Amino acid sequence: MPPKKRTVYSRDFKIEAVKLVTDQNYSIAEAADSLGVSASAMRAWVGKYQSEGQNAFPGHGKLPPDQEELRRLREENRRLKMEREILKKATAFFANQ
């Protein structure tokens, strides 16, 4: 028997599902039943949306904006350190000539 394939839900689907609970006063169980998802998944989506707001559910392989900025800054910092080392070596080379 092949393993059960995991269902992946879009960001828009999750946000609309959460709005059933937050805006239309469905219970988590009612919203989960009506959409055919587990109550635990619905509970997790609601919690994530309440804690992160519009930054929730960035998508597979995507980082939230603050994490993306941190990644970009770390990469820039790494590149600048490498450039500085190259310039140090070039300065030392020309100073000895």
C-alpha positions as CSV (number, residue, x, y, z in Angstrom):
1,M,0.0,0.0,0.0
2,P,1.6,3.3,-1.0
3,P,1.9,6.0,1.6
4,K,-0.8,8.6,1.8
5,K,0.0,11.8,-0.1
6,R,0.1,14.9,2.1
7,T,-2.3,17.6,1.0
8,V,-0.7,21.1,0.5
9,Y,-3.0,24.1,0.9
10,S,-2.4,27.5,-0.7
11,R,-1.8,30.6,1.4
12,D,-5.1,32.1,0.1
13,F,-7.0,28.9,1.2
14,K,-5.5,29.1,4.7
15,I,-6.3,32.8,5.1
16,E,-9.9,32.2,4.0
17,A,-10.2,29.3,6.3
18,V,-8.9,31.3,9.2
19,K,-11.4,34.1,8.4
20,L,-14.3,31.6,8.8
21,V,-13.2,31.4,12.5
22,T,-12.1,35.0,13.1
23,D,-14.6,37.0,11.0
24,Q,-17.7,34.7,10.7
25,N,-17.6,33.2,14.2
26,Y,-17.4,29.5,13.1
27,S,-15.8,27.3,15.7
28,I,-12.6,25.7,14.7
29,A,-14.3,22.3,14.5
30,E,-17.1,23.6,12.3
31,A,-14.7,25.4,9.9
32,A,-12.5,22.3,9.7
33,D,-15.4,20.0,9.0
34,S,-16.9,22.3,6.3
35,L,-13.5,22.6,4.5
36,G,-12.5,18.9,5.0
37,V,-9.3,19.6,7.0
38,S,-8.3,18.4,10.4
39,A,-9.2,20.5,13.4
40,S,-5.6,20.4,14.5
41,A,-4.5,22.0,11.2
42,M,-7.2,24.6,11.5
43,R,-6.1,25.4,15.0
44,A,-2.5,25.8,13.9
45,W,-3.5,28.1,11.0
46,V,-5.6,30.3,13.3
47,G,-2.7,30.5,15.9
48,K,-0.2,31.3,13.2
49,Y,-2.4,33.9,11.6
50,Q,-3.1,35.6,15.0
51,S,0.6,35.7,15.9
52,E,2.0,36.7,12.5
53,G,-0.9,38.5,10.7
54,Q,-0.4,39.1,7.0
55,N,3.2,37.6,7.2
56,A,1.7,34.2,8.0
57,F,1.9,31.4,5.5
58,P,4.7,32.8,3.3
59,G,4.8,29.6,1.1
60,H,7.1,26.7,0.5
61,G,10.7,27.9,0.2
62,K,9.9,31.5,1.1
63,L,10.8,33.3,4.2
64,P,8.8,35.8,6.1
65,P,9.9,39.4,5.2
66,D,12.0,39.9,8.4
67,Q,13.8,36.6,7.9
68,E,14.4,37.3,4.2
69,E,16.0,40.7,5.1
70,L,18.2,39.0,7.7
71,R,19.3,36.4,5.1
72,R,20.1,39.2,2.6
73,L,22.0,41.2,5.1
74,R,24.1,38.2,6.2
75,E,24.9,37.5,2.5
76,E,25.9,41.1,2.0
77,N,28.1,41.0,5.1
78,R,29.8,37.9,4.0
79,R,30.5,39.4,0.5
80,L,31.9,42.7,2.1
81,K,34.2,40.8,4.4
82,M,35.6,38.9,1.5
83,E,36.1,42.1,-0.5
84,R,37.9,43.7,2.5
85,E,40.3,40.7,2.7
86,I,41.1,41.0,-1.0
87,L,41.8,44.7,-0.6
88,K,44.0,44.0,2.5
89,K,46.1,41.5,0.5
90,A,46.3,43.8,-2.5
91,T,47.5,46.7,-0.3
92,A,50.1,44.5,1.4
93,F,51.3,43.2,-2.0
94,F,51.7,46.8,-3.4
95,A,53.3,48.1,-0.2
96,N,56.1,45.5,-0.5
97,Q,56.9,46.4,-4.2
